[in-house]
Amino acid sequence: MKSQLLRIILPKPRPAWIWAEAIGLTLLALLAGFTVDAHDPLLTQAGFPWLWLSPVLLSLRYGTLPGVGSAFILLLAWLVALRLGYTAETDFPRLFFLGGLLVTMLCGEYAGLWRTKLRRIEELNGYLDHRLEEITYRLYLLRLSHDRLEQNLISKPATLRDALIRLRDFILSLEHVPGELLGAQPFLDFLTQFCQMEAAAIYRVKRRQVEPAAVASVGSIGELAADDPLLRHALSTNAMSHVAEIDEIDGAHASRYLVVAPIHNSFGQTLGVLVVEKMPFFALNDETLQTLAVLLAYYVDHMIAAEAAMPIREVLPDCPPMFAEEVLKLGRIERDTGVASYIVALAFSPHPKQQDMYMMVKRMQRGLDLTWEIEEAGTRIMLTLMPLSGQTAAEGYLARIEHSLQDQFGGNFHDCRIRPYSTSVGIGSAPLLVQDLVARCRNSLGL
C-alpha cells in the first residue's frame, strides 16, 4: 500500500508521457472553456480563473516545467482566439496571465521540494530495511546456534559461531574479485558438515544464466540439469525450492534435485545457485532448510562486507569489515540526499580509572551505532559510527558523555585525559577520512 501511494504521488519520470499529458489536459480544459462560453474560451471574464487549474495540477504533479508549458499553450490559445474573433477583448489580460503564471510556478516549487523529501525518505527507509534484514538474520542465527549447541555439543564440539567466524575471516583474506563467489568450496564443505548434505554443488550465475561448470562440489554429483523443473522454479522466483513443494511446482516429480537455493544478496542480485542431489531423509526438514537459508544469507552478507570494505581495509587493515562497509554506505547516502552521519572518536590517555571510563562510554552507545576499538601501549581509541545522525546528535552524544564523566569521575574530558573528535562521513573520501581521524587520535596520544 505504501509503495503504491508513493508511485502515485511520485511517478517515475517519463518525459514523453508527461508532455503528452500536459498537452492533452490543457487542450481538454480549453475545450471545456469553449463549450461553456464560445466568446470567451479562456474564461477571462469569469469570477474564477478555471483554466489555470490545468497548469496548477501539472505543476503539483510533475514540477514547474510542465506547468509553464501548459501556461504557454493557454497564451497561444488566447492569441488564436483573438485572431479568429472568438474573443471581443483586444487588450492583453496581463493580470490574468501574470497571476496564473505565479501560482503555477509556486506550485511547481512546492512539488519539487516534496519530491526531494520523498526521495530522501525512500533512501533512508531502504537503508534501515537493509539493516533490519541483517539484524533479523543474526538474531535467528544466534537462537539457532544456541539450540544446536545444546543438542549436539558432544558430536559437534565446534560451535556454529566459531565456524562462521572462521568462514568470515577466510572470505576476508581472499583477493577481492567483484561479483565472484569467494571461498565457495570451503563454504560448501561447511554446509555439508552442518546440513548433512551428501552430494551438492554450487554453480555461478551470470546474466541470469547458470554456468554448467561447478565452482564447488561435494560427493558424486552429476552434470548440471539446466532444464530441471525445480531449478527453473527456484531461479524464476529467486527463492529456495525443495521436494516438499512438489504439488506446487509443475513437473517437479521429474526433478533429480532435493533442494535448489539461489545465492543472492540483499539487493536482489543472484550470484550463484546451490543444488543438493543427495542428503539423508531425516535431514530434509524445515529446521535444516531454514538453517540453510540463513547460512546462505550470512555468507553473501559477508561477501558484500568484504567487497564494500576493501577500500578502507587497504589503508586500515585492522578496521572491522562491518564498520568499513557502513561508513561507505552512509557516506554515499549523505552525498546523495544530504542526510548526515557522524563518526565520533575518543582517545583515552593513560589514567588510573581509564578502564572504568571506557566501559561507561561503551554502555552509553545506541543500538544502531557501530564501534571500532583500538588499544595500543596503555592507550585506547574508540570510534563510534552514528548512522543518520547529524552534527547536533554528535554534539549531544559528546555532551552526555562529558556530563556522565563529571558525575561519576568528577571531571570533564580534559580532566579525565580524553580527547574527543568528530567528523561527518560524507565530506570526502571515506578511507582517507577514517585514516585521518585515527591518525589525529594517535597523534594526540603521542603514538
C-alpha positions in Angstrom: 0.0 0.0 0.0 2.8 2.4 0.9 4.8 1.7 -2.3 1.6 2.1 -4.4 0.9 5.5 -2.8 4.5 6.6 -3.4 4.2 5.6 -7.1 1.0 7.8 -7.4 2.5 10.8 -5.6 6.0 10.4 -7.0 5.7 8.9 -10.6 8.7 7.8 -12.4 10.0 10.4 -14.9 8.7 9.5 -18.4 9.2 12.7 -20.4 7.1 11.6 -23.4 4.1 10.7 -21.3 4.4 13.9 -19.1 4.3 16.2 -22.1 1.5 14.2 -23.7 -0.5 14.6 -20.5 0.3 18.3 -20.2 -0.8 19.0 -23.8 -3.9 16.8 -23.6 -5.1 18.2 -20.2 -4.6 21.8 -21.4 -6.5 21.2 -24.6 -9.3 19.4 -22.7 -9.5 22.5 -20.4 -9.7 24.8 -23.5 -12.4 22.6 -25.0 -14.4 22.8 -21.8 -14.0 26.6 -21.7 -15.1 26.9 -25.4 -18.1 24.8 -24.5 -19.1 27.0 -21.6 -18.6 30.3 -23.4 -17.7 30.3 -27.1 -17.0 34.1 -27.0 -14.6 33.8 -24.0 -13.0 30.3 -24.3 -10.3 31.2 -21.7 -13.0 32.4 -19.2 -11.0 35.5 -18.5 -14.2 37.3 -17.6 -15.4 34.6 -15.1 -15.3 35.1 -11.4 -12.5 32.5 -11.1 -9.7 31.6 -13.5 -10.9 28.0 -14.0 -8.5 27.2 -16.9 -5.5 27.8 -14.7 -6.4 24.6 -12.8 -4.7 22.7 -15.6 -1.2 24.3 -15.2 -1.5 24.2 -11.4 -2.3 20.5 -11.4 0.5 19.7 -13.8 3.0 21.7 -11.6 1.9 19.9 -8.5 2.3 16.5 -10.1 5.4 16.9 -12.4 7.1 20.2 -11.4 7.4 23.7 -12.8 8.4 23.0 -16.4 5.2 21.1 -17.5 3.1 23.7 -15.7 4.8 26.6 -17.5 4.4 24.6 -20.8 0.6 24.4 -20.1 0.5 28.1 -19.4 2.3 28.8 -22.8 -0.4 26.7 -24.5 -3.1 28.9 -22.9 -1.3 32.0 -24.1 -1.2 30.6 -27.7 -4.9 29.7 -27.3 -5.7 33.4 -26.4 -3.8 34.7 -29.4 -5.6 32.2 -31.7 -8.9 33.1 -30.2 -8.2 36.8 -30.8 -7.2 36.3 -34.4 -10.2 34.1 -35.2 -12.6 36.5 -33.5 -13.7 34.3 -30.6 -13.0 37.0 -28.1 -14.1 40.6 -28.1 -11.4 41.6 -25.6 -8.5 43.1 -27.6 -6.3 44.2 -24.7 -4.0 41.5 -23.4 -5.2 40.3 -19.9 -1.9 40.9 -18.1 -3.2 40.3 -14.6 -5.0 37.1 -15.7 -1.8 35.6 -17.1 0.6 37.0 -14.6 -1.3 35.8 -11.6 -1.9 32.4 -13.1 1.8 32.0 -14.0 2.9 33.0 -10.5 0.6 30.5 -8.9 1.8 27.8 -11.3 5.5 28.4 -10.5 4.8 28.4 -6.8 3.0 25.1 -7.1 5.9 23.7 -9.1 8.4 24.8 -6.5 6.3 23.3 -3.7 6.0 20.0 -5.7 9.8 19.9 -6.2 10.5 20.3 -2.5 8.2 17.5 -1.6 9.6 15.2 -4.3 13.0 15.8 -2.9 11.8 15.0 0.6 10.0 11.8 -0.5 13.2 10.6 -2.3 15.2 11.2 0.8 12.8 9.3 3.0 12.7 6.4 0.5 16.6 6.3 0.6 16.7 6.3 4.3 13.9 3.6 4.6 15.9 1.4 2.1 19.0 1.7 4.3 17.0 0.9 7.5 15.2 -2.1 5.9 18.6 -3.5 4.8 20.0 -3.1 8.4 16.8 -4.7 9.8 17.2 -7.7 7.5 20.8 -8.2 8.5 19.9 -8.0 12.2 17.0 -10.4 11.8 19.3 -13.0 10.2 21.8 -12.6 13.0 19.1 -12.9 15.7 17.8 -16.1 14.1 21.4 -17.4 13.7 22.1 -16.7 17.4 19.0 -18.6 18.5 19.8 -21.5 16.2 23.4 -21.6 17.3 22.2 -21.8 20.9 19.8 -24.7 20.2 22.3 -26.6 18.2 25.0 -26.1 20.9 22.6 -27.7 23.5 21.6 -30.6 21.2 24.9 -31.5 19.5 27.6 -30.4 22.0 29.1 -33.9 22.1 29.1 -34.8 18.4 29.9 -31.2 17.3 32.2 -29.6 19.8 32.9 -26.6 17.5 30.1 -24.1 17.8 28.3 -22.5 14.8 29.5 -19.1 15.9 33.2 -20.2 15.8 32.7 -21.8 12.4 31.1 -18.7 11.0 33.8 -16.5 12.4 36.4 -18.7 10.7 34.4 -18.6 7.4 34.2 -14.8 7.6 37.9 -14.5 8.2 38.7 -16.8 5.3 36.5 -14.8 3.0 38.1 -11.5 4.0 41.6 -13.0 3.5 40.8 -13.8 -0.2 41.8 -11.5 -3.0 38.9 -9.2 -3.9 37.1 -10.2 -7.1 33.8 -8.2 -7.5 30.7 -10.4 -8.2 32.6 -13.7 -7.6 31.6 -16.4 -5.1 34.6 -16.1 -2.8 35.5 -19.2 -0.8 32.8 -21.3 -2.4 34.5 -24.6 -1.7 35.2 -24.0 2.0 31.7 -22.7 2.4 30.2 -25.8 0.7 32.3 -28.0 2.9 31.0 -26.2 5.9 27.4 -26.6 4.7 28.0 -30.3 4.1 29.1 -30.8 7.6 26.3 -28.8 9.2 23.4 -29.6 7.0 24.4 -33.3 6.3 24.4 -33.0 2.5 25.9 -36.0 0.7 26.0 -34.7 -2.9 25.8 -31.0 -3.7 27.3 -28.3 -5.9 27.5 -24.5 -6.3 27.2 -23.0 -9.8 27.9 -19.4 -10.8 25.0 -17.4 -12.3 25.8 -14.6 -14.8 23.2 -12.6 -16.7 20.5 -14.9 -15.2 22.1 -17.9 -16.8 23.6 -20.8 -14.8 27.1 -21.7 -15.9 27.4 -25.5 -16.4 30.8 -25.8 -14.6 30.5 -26.1 -10.8 32.7 -23.7 -8.8 32.4 -26.1 -5.8 31.1 -29.6 -5.3 31.0 -32.4 -2.7 30.1 -36.0 -3.3 29.3 -37.7 -6.6 27.1 -35.2 -8.3 26.3 -35.4 -12.0 26.4 -32.7 -14.6 24.0 -29.8 -14.1 20.5 -30.4 -15.4 19.8 -26.9 -16.7 16.2 -27.8 -17.7 15.3 -29.3 -14.3 11.9 -28.0 -13.2 13.0 -27.4 -9.5 16.0 -25.4 -10.7 13.9 -23.4 -13.2 11.3 -22.6 -10.4 14.0 -21.5 -7.9 15.6 -19.2 -10.4 12.3 -17.7 -11.6 11.1 -17.0 -8.0 14.6 -16.2 -6.7 13.8 -18.3 -3.6 14.7 -21.7 -2.2 12.8 -24.7 -3.7 12.7 -28.2 -2.4 10.9 -31.5 -2.9 8.3 -30.7 -0.3 6.8 -28.2 -2.8 6.3 -30.8 -5.5 2.5 -30.3 -5.5 3.0 -26.6 -6.2 5.6 -26.9 -9.0 4.7 -28.2 -12.4 6.8 -31.2 -13.4 8.7 -31.3 -10.1 8.1 -35.1 -9.9 10.8 -35.5 -12.6 13.4 -33.4 -10.7 16.6 -35.1 -9.7 17.4 -32.5 -7.1 16.1 -32.4 -3.5 16.9 -28.7 -2.8 17.8 -25.8 -5.0 18.7 -22.5 -3.3 19.7 -19.3 -5.2 22.6 -17.4 -3.7 21.5 -13.7 -3.9 22.5 -10.6 -2.0 20.3 -8.0 -0.2 19.9 -6.0 -3.5 18.3 -8.9 -5.4 21.4 -9.8 -7.5 21.8 -13.6 -8.0 25.4 -14.6 -7.8 25.0 -18.4 -7.8 22.8 -21.3 -7.1 23.2 -24.3 -4.7 21.8 -27.6 -5.8 21.5 -30.6 -3.5 21.2 -34.0 -5.1 21.5 -36.3 -2.1 21.0 -35.9 1.7 19.6 -38.2 4.4 15.9 -38.5 4.6 15.6 -37.3 8.2 17.9 -34.3 7.5 15.4 -32.8 5.0 13.2 -30.9 7.4 12.0 -27.4 8.0 14.8 -26.7 10.5 17.5 -27.7 8.1 16.0 -25.7 5.3 15.7 -22.6 7.5 19.3 -23.1 8.6 20.5 -23.5 5.0 18.7 -20.2 4.0 20.2 -18.3 6.9 23.7 -19.6 6.3 23.5 -18.6 2.6 22.3 -15.1 3.5 25.1 -14.9 6.1 27.7 -16.0 3.5 26.5 -13.4 1.0 26.3 -10.6 3.6 30.0 -11.2 4.5 30.9 -11.2 0.8 29.2 -7.8 0.4 31.1 -6.6 3.5 34.3 -7.9 2.1 33.8 -6.1 -1.2 32.5 -2.9 0.3 35.1 -2.7 3.0 38.1 -3.2 0.7 39.0 0.5 0.0 39.1 1.2 3.8 40.9 -2.1 4.7 43.6 -1.3 2.1 44.6 1.8 4.2 43.5 0.5 7.6 43.9 -3.3 7.7 42.7 -3.6 11.3 39.3 -1.8 10.6 36.3 -4.2 11.2 34.6 -5.1 7.9 31.1 -4.1 9.0 32.3 -0.7 10.3 34.1 0.0 7.0 31.0 -1.2 5.0 28.6 1.1 6.9 31.0 4.1 6.6 31.0 3.7 2.8 27.2 3.3 2.6 26.4 6.2 4.9 28.9 8.4 3.0 27.0 7.7 -0.2 23.7 8.4 1.4 25.0 11.8 2.8 26.3 12.8 -0.6 23.1 11.8 -2.4 20.5 13.0 0.0 22.2 15.4 2.4 21.3 13.3 5.4 24.4 13.4 7.6 26.0 10.6 9.6 28.9 11.2 12.0 31.9 9.4 13.4 32.8 10.3 17.0 36.3 9.3 18.1 37.5 9.3 21.7 41.2 9.0 22.5 41.8 7.7 26.1 45.3 8.6 27.5 46.7 6.6 30.4 44.6 7.2 33.6 44.1 5.3 36.8 40.4 4.9 36.0 40.7 4.5 32.3 39.0 1.1 32.2 36.0 2.3 34.2 35.6 5.4 32.0 36.0 3.3 28.8 33.3 0.8 29.9 31.0 3.7 30.9 31.3 5.2 27.4 30.5 1.8 25.8 27.3 1.5 27.9 26.1 4.8 26.5 26.2 3.8 22.9 22.9 3.5 21.0 21.6 0.2 19.5 22.2 1.4 15.9 25.8 2.6 16.4 28.8 0.6 15.3 32.2 0.8 17.0 35.9 0.2 16.3 38.1 -0.2 19.3 41.9 0.2 19.2 44.2 -0.5 22.1 47.9 0.4 22.0 50.6 0.9 24.6 48.2 1.5 27.5 46.0 3.9 25.5 42.6 3.3 23.9 40.8 4.7 20.9 37.1 4.2 20.4 35.5 5.2 17.1 31.7 5.3 17.1 29.7 5.5 13.8 26.4 7.2 14.3 24.1 6.4 11.3 21.7 9.0 10.1 22.8 11.4 12.9 23.9 15.0 12.2 26.2 17.4 14.0 23.6 18.1 16.7 23.3 14.4 17.6 27.1 14.0 17.7 27.5 17.1 19.9 24.7 15.8 22.2 26.4 12.4 22.4 29.6 14.1 23.5 27.8 16.3 25.9 26.1 13.3 27.6 29.5 11.6 27.9 31.1 14.6 29.5 28.2 15.1 31.9 28.5 11.4 33.0 32.2 11.8 33.4 31.6 14.8 35.6 29.0 12.9 37.7 31.0 9.7 38.1 34.6 10.8 38.0 34.5 14.5 38.9 36.0 15.9 35.7 35.4 16.9 32.1 37.2 15.5 29.0 40.4 17.4 29.8 40.5 16.3 33.4 39.9 12.6 32.5 42.6 12.8 29.8 40.2 12.1 26.9 40.4 13.8 23.6 37.1 14.0 21.6 37.0 14.3 17.8 34.1 14.1 15.3 33.6 14.3 11.6 30.9 13.8 9.0 31.2 10.7 6.8 30.2 12.5 3.6 32.8 15.3 3.4 35.4 13.4 1.4 36.9 10.0 0.6 35.8 7.6 3.3 39.1 5.7 3.5 41.1 8.9 3.9 38.6 10.3 6.3 38.8 7.4 8.7 42.5 7.2 8.3 42.9 10.9 9.2 40.6 10.5 12.2 42.6 7.6 13.6 45.9 9.5 12.9 44.6 12.5 14.8 43.7 10.3 17.8 47.1 8.6 17.7 49.0 11.9 17.5 47.1 13.3 20.5 48.2 10.2 22.4 51.8 10.5 21.3 51.8 7.2 19.3 
